Amino acid sequence: MSDLNPANIPLSLYIHMPWCVRKCPYCDFNSHAVPDGKLSLDLEQEYLQALVEDFKTQLDFAQGREIHSVFIGGGTPSLISAQGYQWLFTELKALLPFEQDCEITLEANPGTVEHDPFAGYLVAGINRLSLGVQSFNTEHLKKLGRIHSNEDAISAIAHAREAGFKRINVDLMHGLPEQTLEQGLLDLKLAVENGATHISWYQLTIEPNTVFFRTKPILPTDEVLEAIQEQGEAYLIEQGFINYEVSAWRKEKPSAHNLNYWQFGDYLAIGAGAHGKVTLPDGVYRYQKTRLPRDYLAKVPAEHLQFKRIEAEDMPFEFMMNALRLNTGVEAKLYVERTGIELNTLSTLLNSLRERKLMLDDEQRLACTEQGHIFLNSVLEEFL
């Protein structure tokens, strides 16, 4: 293995806000319904203070780097006030500098009861919104357990634009219970026409430990799913969107934060259940935080649970699982830079995948062919 130099690897920050107004039946994320649908100011302040104390325990992981991007996920992060975020970022930046053009993304739900006016978040330093729309069809939203309507979703995008947000991602799902082809395509059309600059478009999957797993809804047939996928992709391309990752479409620059994940960059993690990955001179490590909010708050400064080095034999899969999701892949030199392992250790396997037309025949890039993307899971299994 080569020596690792963390200074060459971007460092992001993931912040987890674990509360939401109501738990959705498809959701397996670490989210917990808040009593009465509103977060008390006392709990907000206690949690934000805990995040700062948690951050202090990870400063050594920075290895001289600044924060490249921030993503605030959940739960419903927009339950936290804009003023709360302003205080949090002031505290975090005093401990570790953020890059000058640091991308800071906030996940927000379209329901107006769940967030301050968007302009407040912009003032707090948040410069990118990710709106959890999921569908513009009110009946589908009810089946998904969402508390916003079609009108709320359209209004939220308009308000975000009026507030001054230039970068707005809209999360959309397809393959929803009893969804038709026409309904699936209309969701995309409404996202585009209302001004989304980035669309995360993915198929509903039924996960264990969810209401939908216990009581399965009626889902579209395979024929309908294929038609939505095929015609939806054609529509987005026609509208000038670029598909740069399996489920990510952009009309603007890519999400710097997600790109860092996919390029096997590093990210600190603060908040209940947050997961982090850091490169130290002796190896690459993953860790996570206590999952339940009450346990997390009781353990300030939070412990780094399962702080575990990624072993050399697991590194090819860990790297490729991220990099090959990108349509253009990554530069081949990133492999040794971010794993500490020479790429020639994979020569036989890479040559085999190239001969089978599953990976590009290009020694300067690690990327799947169109055929390889169709069978991405099978390609990744080869690296296990």
N, C-alpha and C positions, 0 to 999 in steps of 0.2 A: 504493500500500500504506500501511496505517496503521502507526504505531509499535507495536512489540510491548512488552508489559510482563510479563516473566517472573514478577514477584511475584504476579500473579493466577492463575498456572498451578500446580497441584499437582505436586510433585516426588517420584517414587518411586525405588526402588533395586532393580535386578535383580542377583542374585548367581548365577553359574553354577558348579556343581560337576560336573566333567566325567567322573567315574568311575562305573562300575556293576559289578556282579558278573559279568554276562554280557550281551552285546549281543543284543537281541531282533531277530528276522528282519524285523519291520515297521518298525523304528526308523530314522529318518534324522536324529535329533538329534545334536548334538555330544557323543557319549558314547563312552567307551573302557573296555574291560574291565580291571579291576585284577588284577594277578597274585595267584593263590591266593584271590581273592574277598575280600581284606581289605586296607584301606588302612593302610600303615605309619604309625606315629606321626610319624616324621621327615618323611615326605612330606606328611602332614596339616599339620604345623606350618609347613613351607616354603610350602605353598600358601596357608594363612591369612595368613601374613606378606606374601605377594605381593598378596593381595587388599587389604590395608591400604595398601600402597604404591601400588597402582592407584587406590584411592579418593582418595588425596592429590592425584593428578594431575587430579581432576575437581571439586575444591572450588570453583573459580571458576565452574563451571557452575551452582552452586546459586543464585547471584544473590540471596543473603539469605534463601533458603527453608530450611525444615526438611524432613526426610524424612517423607513422608506415609504410605508403605507400603513393605514389603519383600517380595520373592518370591524364594525360594531354589529354583532349578530345576536340572535335570540331564539325563542322568546320574541318579545316586541320591544326593541330598544327605544322606540319613540314614546314609551311610557315614561321614560326619564325626561325631565324638563330640559329645555335648551340651556337654562341657567346652570343646571347641574353639569352638563357637558362642558360649558365654558370653564367652570371651576376645575373639572377633572383634567382638561387639556392643559390648563395653566400649571397644575401640579405635576403632571407627567413630563411636560417640556422642561420644567425646572430640574428634573432628575436626569433626563436624557434628551438631547436635541432631536427635533424632527427635521427631515430634509426640507429645503425651502419650498418645493412644490409638492409636498407630501399629499398624496391622495387619501382623504378620510371619508369613508363610506358609512352611512347609517341605514340600516334596514328599518323601514317604516311601513305600517299598515295604512290603508286608505281611510279607515274610519276616523272621523274628526275627533271622536272622544279619546283617541289613543295618542294624540300628539299635540304639541304646541304649534302655533303658526310656523310654517316652514322657514320663514325669514329668520326666526330666532336661531335655528340650527345653523344657518349659513353664517350668522354673526359669531356663533360658537366655534367656527373653524371647519365645520363639516362642508365638504365641497362636492359630494356625490351622494345621491339618494338611490336606494334600491327598494322599490315599492312592491309589497307582497300582494299583488292583485290576484293572481292564480286564474281568474276567469272574469269576463265582463258579463257573464250570463247569471242573472240573479238566482235562478233556480239551481244552477250548478253550485253557486256560492253557498246556498243553504245546505245542499247535500254535503259540501266540504266543511260545514260548520263555521264558515266565515261570517263575521258580523257586519261586513260592509255590503253595499249593493253595487249594481252596475253604475248608478249615478255617482256614488261615493268614489268609485275607482277613477272615473273620468274627471271628476272634480279635483281629486287629489293630484293628478298629473298636471292639471291646469294651474292649481295653486302653487305647486312646486316650481313651475316655469315662471309664474308671475312673481314669486319670491326672489327669483334670480338664479335658480339652479340650472346650469347648462348641461349637466350630466345626470340623466335619469334612467336607471335600469328598471324595467318592469319584469317581475317574475311571473311566468305563465306556465300552467300545466295543461297537458292534453291527455286524451285517453280517460277523461272523467266519466263518472257513472252515467251510462246511457247517452253519452255525447255523440252527436252525429258529425259527419264530415263538415257540413255547412257551419255548425256551431264552433267546431275547432278552428276553422279558417277565419270566422268572424272575430274570434278573440284576438288573433294576430293582427287582423286588419284594424281593429279599434286601438290596439297598442301603438301601431305605426301612425295612424291618422291623428292620434292625440298627442304625439310628440315624444315617444320613447326614443332615446338615443342608443339604447343597449337593451337587448331582450335575452333573458335566461329562459329558455323554452325546453321543458323536459316532460317526459311521460310520467304520469302518476304510477307509483309502484306501491304495492301493499306491503307494509313493513310489519314484522312481529311487534308485539306490545302496543298495538294501536287498536282503536275501535273497529276500523275497517278489516283488520286481520281476524277479529273475533266474529264480526258480522259482515261477510263479504258483500259489497255492492255489485250490481249488474254492470259490467264493464263492456265497452265496445268490442266487436269481433276483431280478429287479427286483420281482416280485410279493411275494415274502417280505420284501424290504427295505422296501417301501412299507407292508406290514402291520405290521412291527415299529415303524416310525416312527409310524404313525397310532395304533395301539393303545397304544404306549408313552407317547406324549404324553397320551392320554386318561387313562391310569392315573396318571401323575404329577400331572395337574390334580386328579383325584379325591382324591389323597392330600394335597392342599393345597400342592403345589409351584408356584412361579411361574416361567414361562419368560421370563427377562428379556433373554437374548441367544441367538443362534442355537443354541448347544449348552449353555447354562448354565441350571440349574434350582435354585431356592433355596426353603428353608423359613425362612430367617433373613435377615439383611441381606445385600446383594450383596457380592461380593468387591471391597473398596476398590481393590486393586491392579489387577485386570482392568478394573474400571470406569474407572480412570484411563487405561489403554491406549485403551479404546474411546471415551473422551471427548477423545482427542488431547492428553492430559497429557504431562508430561515424565518421563523416567526415566534415572537414571545406570546404568551397566553395568560390573560388575567380574567378572573370571573369564574363563577360556579360551573364546573364541568368543561372549562376551556381546555383545548389541546394545543401544545406547542412543539416546535422542532428547532433545535439549535445545533450549530456546528462549533465544536471546540477543537483545539489543536490535536487532541487525541482521538477524535471520532465524532459521529453524528448521533444525536440523542433525541428521543421523543419523551414527552411527559404530559401529564394531565392534572387537572385540579379537582378537588372534592365536588361532587355532582350536586348535592342538595343545597339550596341557598342557606338554610339555617346552619348546616354543618360547615359550609364555607365561611360564614360570618363568625362562627365559633372558633375558627382556626386561623385567625389573622395573627402574624403573616402566614398566608396559606402555604401548605406543603406542596412540594413537587412530587406528585404521586407517580408511581411506575416510571421513575426517571431511568430510562433504559437505552442503552447503546444499540444502534442498529448494527447487527453483525454483518461481516463481509459477505456471507452467503445470501443474506436477505437484501443486500443493497441493489442488485440489478432490478429486482421486481419493484422495490420501493421507488427507485428513480423512474423506471419506464412507466409505472402505473400513473404517474403524473405527466411526464413529458410527452408520451404518445397520445394523450388526450388532445393535444394541440394539433390542428390540421397541418401546420407546417413543421411540427416537431421542434427540436432544439438543435443548436450547434453541437457537433460531436464532442468538442473540447470541454463542454460543460460537464460531461460525465466524470472525467478525472478531477476537475476542479471542485465538484460538489460531492463526490463520493470518496475521493482519495484512492480510487482503484483505476488501474490502466484499462482502457477500452479494449486492448488486444486480448484481454481475458475472455471477452465475449465474441471473438472473431468467428468461431465455428458456427455459433448460433445465429449471429447477424448475417453471415453469408447464406445460411440455410433459408432464413426469412426473406432475404433479398432474391434468392433464386426462385422462391415460391411466390414472388410478386406481392408479398405482404408488407415489406418495408422498402423504402426508396433505395435504389442502387446509387447511393451517394455517400462517400466516406466522410464528407464534411458535415453531414446532418444525420440525426436520428429521427426518422419520421415514417409513419405508416403510409402506404399507398391508399387509394380509394378503397380497394378490396380489403386491405388491412384494417381500415376503420370499420368496415362492415362486420368483420370478425375480431374486433379489438380484444374482447375477453379471451379468445383463444390465443391471440398473439401474446397477451400478457402472461398467460399460464406457462408459456414456454420459458419465461424468465424466473419462474418459481424454483 
